[in-house]
Structures are given as structure tokens and as C-alpha cells.
Amino acid sequence: MKYLLILSILLSFAGCSSIQTVPEEPFSVDLEAPNISVGIVEAYFERFMSIGGLANRDITVDYYPDEDAVCLQFRVDFMTYYQFWTRDNREYFLAALEQYKEDFTQRNLNTRGSKRTKRQYGVIPGFLIWQSTRFTLRSSGYPDIEIGYFLRSISGNRVSFFTLNQREAEYQDVTTGSERVRSPEILIYFSRSQADELAAMFDQQLLDSLLTGRIRPASDAELDSY
């Protein structure tokens, strides 16, 4: 109920079914800063160069207590990405997920997935680091992250996914001041059970408990026919 209340307040300001961008000052995290392993959650990504449907892959989740940031680490098309989440953004994710599950249960989802549905629950400012290997150039930028849903046809069934759409980010080489590197747009697909598992890792009580060595229980994932 708490998260639904948060999202309803944001919706009232938006004045429509989708939420506008949440204003927040840019933040950054030192990748080498002390961090704690939270666990691994699975999600679906487009196969190599978006050819051949979806592939289920692991996302490594780490907590950076000094910055109070959670890092989602994943590898797509030979590039490793480190997507960082502030506490406010994590709360926003939890509220959006609760609204998505309510829309799913009430059959309120648009069966024609579109750019609009991918940002149905709002847009948050993110911080991203990416590199091909640990020995190559490390780039960083501030992509918008759209929160929404998307429906795909899988084995003849219409399947609904809760989604995070990581928009492009641009990095300018601080040494030369001229070379620019852009990260691609990446859509991350979660079944409800996968999203619930990530939500559990975003829970602040869990993150606080990790400082005292407590461990999170695991959960299974299922696809959601719609």
C-alpha cells in the first residue's frame, strides 16, 4: 500500500496515466569503492544484435553503502554495464512495480507494446559505467531510465514483461576533451517473479541487514502469459 500511495501521488502531479521525469541532481559512484554482494537476479535481454528473440541472463547486484547506491551489473553484446540506483530511484522502482502488478491483475495493460508503454510508469535519471573488458576504456554517463512494460509473442503466447529501458548515454574523454563514446539503448525485461526478486534486493531493510551479514532467501522466476 505504501508504494501504491507513492505512485498515486506522482500520478496526480503528472495529470495522466504516465509519470513525468523525476527531478534529481546527477550522482556518480566510484566503481572501486567498497561494496557488498547482494545476489544475482535473472532478466531477459535481446539476443546478440537483437537477432533471435530474448535470452535469459544474470544480473549481478551489489550495494555501495558509502554512496547508498545499488549497482546492477550485466553484459550485453560484449560490453559490461554497471547501472547505479539511488535510494530515491529504488523507491520509485518499487512503487512502479506495484502499479504494474495491479494493472496486470486488472487486465489494464495495452496488448500492443510500444514506446509509450515502455515509459508508462515514468522516467528516472540514472548513472552508468560501461566497458568492454577490465583493461579497456571505462566510460560513464547519465542515461534516462524508462520504467514500464512491454508485451512479446513467445511460443505463440502473448507474454507481458515489466521493463527498464536504459536510454543512450554519452561520455566525453576528459583527457582529450573531444572523443565521444555513446552507449546503446538497452531494454531489460523482467517477469513479475524476477521483478519481485529485484525489488527484494532494493528493500532498504535488506540492504541495511547486509552490513551485519544477514542473507536474502532466493526465489524462482516464471513467465507471465497475458
C-alpha positions as CSV (number, residue, x, y, z in Angstrom):
1,M,0.0,0.0,0.0
2,K,2.9,2.4,0.8
3,Y,4.3,2.1,-2.7
4,L,0.9,2.4,-4.4
5,L,0.4,5.7,-2.4
6,I,3.8,7.0,-3.6
7,L,2.9,6.2,-7.2
8,S,-0.6,7.7,-6.9
9,I,0.9,11.0,-5.6
10,L,3.3,11.1,-8.6
11,L,0.5,10.3,-11.0
12,S,-1.6,13.2,-9.6
13,F,1.2,15.6,-10.4
14,A,1.6,14.1,-13.9
15,G,-2.1,14.5,-14.7
16,C,-2.2,11.5,-16.9
17,S,-1.6,7.7,-16.9
18,S,2.2,8.1,-17.2
19,I,4.6,9.8,-14.8
20,Q,6.9,12.6,-15.8
21,T,10.7,12.7,-15.2
22,V,11.7,12.8,-11.6
23,P,13.9,15.8,-11.0
24,E,17.2,14.8,-9.2
25,E,20.7,16.1,-9.2
26,P,23.2,13.8,-11.1
27,F,25.1,11.4,-8.9
28,S,28.1,9.2,-9.5
29,V,29.8,6.2,-7.9
30,D,33.4,5.1,-7.8
31,L,33.3,1.5,-9.2
32,E,36.3,0.6,-7.0
33,A,34.6,1.9,-3.8
34,P,33.8,-0.7,-1.0
35,N,30.7,-2.7,-1.9
36,I,28.8,-5.7,-0.7
37,S,27.4,-8.5,-2.8
38,V,23.6,-8.7,-2.7
39,G,23.0,-11.5,-5.0
40,I,22.1,-12.4,-8.6
41,V,18.7,-11.9,-10.4
42,E,17.8,-13.1,-13.8
43,A,16.2,-11.0,-16.6
44,Y,15.7,-11.2,-20.3
45,F,17.7,-9.3,-22.9
46,E,17.6,-9.1,-26.7
47,R,19.9,-11.7,-28.2
48,F,23.1,-10.6,-30.0
49,M,22.4,-7.5,-32.2
50,S,18.7,-8.0,-31.4
51,I,18.6,-11.1,-33.6
52,G,16.8,-14.3,-32.4
53,G,14.4,-13.2,-29.7
54,L,15.2,-13.0,-26.0
55,A,17.9,-14.6,-23.8
56,N,17.7,-15.1,-20.1
57,R,20.8,-13.7,-18.4
58,D,22.2,-13.0,-14.9
59,I,22.3,-9.5,-13.4
60,T,24.8,-9.2,-10.5
61,V,23.6,-6.9,-7.7
62,D,26.0,-5.1,-5.4
63,Y,25.4,-2.5,-2.7
64,Y,27.7,0.5,-2.3
65,P,27.0,1.6,1.3
66,D,29.1,4.8,1.3
67,E,27.0,6.2,-1.6
68,D,23.8,4.3,-0.6
69,A,23.7,3.0,-4.2
70,V,22.8,-0.3,-5.7
71,C,24.7,-1.5,-8.8
72,L,23.1,-3.8,-11.5
73,Q,25.9,-5.3,-13.5
74,F,25.2,-7.1,-16.8
75,R,26.9,-7.9,-20.1
76,V,25.3,-7.3,-23.5
77,D,27.0,-7.6,-26.9
78,F,30.5,-7.9,-25.5
79,M,30.1,-4.9,-23.2
80,T,29.7,-4.8,-19.4
81,Y,27.4,-2.3,-17.9
82,Y,27.2,-1.0,-14.3
83,Q,23.8,0.7,-13.8
84,F,23.6,2.5,-10.4
85,W,20.4,3.2,-8.4
86,T,20.0,5.8,-5.7
87,R,17.6,5.2,-2.8
88,D,15.0,7.5,-4.3
89,N,15.2,5.7,-7.6
90,R,14.8,2.3,-5.8
91,E,11.7,3.6,-4.0
92,Y,10.4,4.7,-7.4
93,F,11.0,1.3,-8.9
94,L,9.1,-0.4,-6.0
95,A,6.1,1.9,-6.5
96,A,6.1,1.4,-10.3
97,L,6.3,-2.3,-9.9
98,E,3.3,-2.4,-7.6
99,Q,1.3,-0.3,-10.1
100,Y,2.3,-2.7,-12.9
101,K,1.2,-5.7,-10.9
102,E,-2.1,-4.0,-10.2
103,D,-2.5,-3.2,-13.9
104,F,-1.6,-6.8,-14.8
105,T,-4.2,-8.2,-12.4
106,Q,-6.9,-5.8,-13.6
107,R,-6.1,-6.5,-17.3
108,N,-5.4,-2.8,-17.9
109,L,-2.2,-3.4,-20.0
110,N,-2.1,-2.3,-23.6
111,T,-1.5,-5.5,-25.6
112,R,0.3,-3.6,-28.3
113,G,3.7,-2.9,-26.7
114,S,5.0,0.5,-27.8
115,K,7.5,3.3,-26.9
116,R,4.7,4.7,-24.7
117,T,4.2,1.5,-22.6
118,K,8.0,1.3,-22.0
119,R,7.8,4.6,-20.1
120,Q,4.3,4.1,-18.7
121,Y,5.4,4.4,-15.1
122,G,7.9,7.2,-15.5
123,V,11.5,8.2,-16.3
124,I,14.3,8.5,-13.7
125,P,17.8,9.8,-14.1
126,G,20.5,7.2,-13.9
127,F,24.3,6.8,-13.7
128,L,26.0,4.3,-15.9
129,I,29.5,2.9,-16.3
130,W,30.4,0.7,-19.2
131,Q,33.5,-1.0,-20.7
132,S,34.3,-4.0,-22.9
133,T,36.9,-5.5,-20.5
134,R,38.5,-4.5,-17.3
135,F,41.6,-3.4,-19.2
136,T,39.9,-1.1,-21.7
137,L,38.5,2.4,-21.6
138,R,35.9,2.9,-18.8
139,S,33.1,5.3,-19.9
140,S,30.4,6.8,-17.8
141,G,27.3,8.8,-18.4
142,Y,23.8,9.8,-17.3
143,P,21.1,7.9,-19.2
144,D,17.4,8.3,-18.6
145,I,15.9,5.0,-17.4
146,E,12.3,4.5,-18.5
147,I,10.1,2.2,-16.4
148,G,7.2,0.5,-18.0
149,Y,6.1,-2.7,-19.6
150,F,6.2,-4.5,-23.0
151,L,4.4,-7.5,-24.4
152,R,6.1,-10.0,-26.6
153,S,4.9,-13.0,-28.5
154,I,6.8,-16.1,-27.2
155,S,6.0,-19.7,-28.5
156,G,2.6,-18.4,-29.7
157,N,1.7,-16.8,-26.4
158,R,1.4,-13.1,-25.5
159,V,3.8,-12.6,-22.6
160,S,4.0,-9.4,-20.5
161,F,7.2,-8.1,-19.1
162,F,8.0,-5.3,-16.6
163,T,10.7,-3.3,-18.3
164,L,13.6,-1.0,-17.6
165,N,14.7,0.9,-20.8
166,Q,18.2,2.3,-20.4
167,R,18.4,5.1,-22.9
168,E,21.6,6.2,-24.6
169,A,24.4,7.9,-22.6
170,E,27.3,9.9,-23.9
171,Y,30.8,10.0,-22.4
172,Q,33.4,12.7,-23.4
173,D,37.0,11.8,-22.9
174,V,38.3,14.0,-20.1
175,T,41.8,13.8,-21.4
176,T,41.3,14.9,-25.0
177,G,38.0,16.7,-24.4
178,S,37.0,15.7,-27.9
179,E,36.5,11.9,-28.2
180,R,32.9,11.0,-27.5
181,V,31.5,7.5,-26.8
182,R,27.9,6.6,-26.8
183,S,26.2,3.6,-25.0
184,P,23.4,1.9,-26.9
185,E,19.8,1.8,-25.7
186,I,19.1,-1.4,-23.8
187,L,15.7,-2.8,-22.8
188,I,15.7,-5.2,-19.8
189,Y,12.7,-7.5,-19.5
190,F,11.5,-8.9,-16.2
191,S,8.8,-11.4,-15.4
192,R,6.8,-10.5,-12.3
193,S,8.7,-13.0,-10.2
194,Q,12.0,-11.7,-11.5
195,A,11.0,-8.1,-10.8
196,D,9.8,-9.2,-7.3
197,E,13.2,-10.7,-6.7
198,L,15.0,-7.5,-7.7
199,A,12.5,-5.5,-5.6
200,A,13.5,-7.6,-2.6
201,M,17.1,-6.7,-3.2
202,F,16.2,-3.0,-3.4
203,D,14.5,-3.2,0.0
204,Q,16.4,-0.9,2.4
205,Q,16.0,-3.1,5.4
206,L,17.6,-5.9,3.4
207,L,20.5,-3.7,2.4
208,D,21.0,-2.4,5.9
209,S,21.0,-6.0,7.2
210,L,23.8,-6.9,4.8
211,L,26.1,-4.7,6.9
212,T,25.5,-7.2,9.7
213,G,26.0,-10.3,7.5
214,R,22.4,-11.4,7.0
215,I,21.5,-13.3,3.8
216,R,18.5,-12.9,1.5
217,P,16.4,-16.0,0.6
218,A,16.2,-17.0,-3.1
219,S,13.0,-17.1,-5.3
220,D,12.0,-18.7,-8.6
221,A,11.0,-17.0,-11.9
222,E,8.1,-17.7,-14.2
223,L,6.9,-16.1,-17.5
224,D,3.6,-14.2,-17.4
225,S,1.1,-15.0,-20.1
226,Y,-1.3,-12.2,-20.7
